[in-house]
Amino acid sequence: MDDKMKQRVVMERATEIPLSKTIRNVRTMKSIQTSNEQSRN
């Protein structure tokens, strides 16, 4: 494996972890919004 491939793998791993956290946060935000809208009705 050459250096460029190694760098790419490291980059992908570094971006993967915060991405999954962000997606989870967005999902919780959306579910909170929908529950708030439902309670208003």
trRosetta pair geometry for C-beta under 8 A, 3 or more apart (Angstrom, degrees):
i j d omega theta_ij theta_ji phi_ij phi_ji
1 5 4.8 -117 -168 85 89 132
1 6 5.8 109 136 -58 114 86
2 5 5.3 97 58 10 68 102
2 6 7.2 -127 107 -5 36 92
3 6 5.5 -55 -149 36 36 114
3 7 6.2 38 154 -22 69 103
4 7 5.7 -51 -149 33 32 112
4 8 6.5 33 152 -21 64 104
5 8 5.7 -55 -152 33 33 112
5 9 6.5 32 153 -19 66 104
6 9 5.9 -56 -152 35 32 109
6 10 6.3 29 153 -17 66 107
7 10 5.7 -58 -149 38 31 110
7 11 6.1 32 153 -21 67 107
8 11 5.6 -54 -146 37 31 112
8 12 6.2 30 156 -19 66 106
9 12 5.8 -54 -147 36 29 110
9 13 6.4 26 155 -16 64 106
10 13 5.9 -57 -149 38 29 108
10 14 6.2 29 154 -21 65 109
11 14 5.7 -58 -146 36 29 111
11 15 6.3 15 160 -9 67 108
12 15 6.2 -61 -144 42 28 100
12 16 6.0 39 155 -37 65 108
13 16 5.5 -48 -141 23 30 119
13 17 7.1 28 165 -21 61 100
14 17 7.1 -58 -162 24 25 103
14 18 7.9 5 155 4 58 105
15 18 6.6 -65 -156 46 40 98
15 19 5.8 44 153 -30 72 117
16 19 5.7 -68 -152 35 25 116
16 20 6.5 20 161 -18 66 105
17 20 6.3 -55 -151 32 28 104
17 21 6.8 26 152 -16 62 107
18 21 5.4 -57 -152 38 39 115
18 22 6.2 40 152 -23 71 103
19 22 5.7 -54 -149 34 31 110
19 23 6.4 31 153 -19 65 104
20 23 5.6 -49 -145 35 34 112
20 24 6.4 36 153 -21 64 104
21 24 5.8 -57 -152 35 30 111
21 25 6.4 30 151 -19 65 105
22 25 5.6 -55 -150 36 33 111
22 26 6.3 34 153 -20 67 104
23 26 5.7 -52 -148 35 32 111
23 27 6.4 33 152 -21 64 105
24 27 5.7 -53 -151 34 32 113
24 28 6.5 28 153 -16 65 104
25 28 5.9 -56 -149 37 32 107
25 29 6.2 36 152 -22 66 106
26 29 5.5 -53 -149 35 32 115
26 30 6.4 31 154 -19 65 105
27 30 5.8 -55 -149 36 31 109
27 31 6.3 26 155 -16 65 107
28 31 5.7 -55 -144 39 33 108
28 32 6.2 36 154 -22 66 105
29 32 5.8 -57 -151 35 29 111
29 33 6.4 30 152 -20 64 105
30 33 5.6 -52 -149 34 33 112
30 34 6.4 29 156 -16 66 104
31 34 5.9 -52 -145 37 33 108
31 35 6.3 32 155 -18 65 107
32 35 5.9 -57 -148 38 30 109
32 36 6.4 32 153 -22 64 106
33 36 5.7 -57 -152 34 30 112
33 37 6.5 28 153 -17 65 105
34 37 5.7 -53 -148 36 34 111
34 38 6.3 35 153 -21 66 105
35 38 5.6 -51 -146 36 33 112
35 39 6.4 32 155 -20 65 105
36 39 5.9 -56 -148 35 30 108
36 40 6.7 37 151 -28 62 103
37 40 5.7 -50 -155 23 34 116
37 41 7.3 35 152 -23 63 98
38 41 6.2 -51 -160 23 37 110
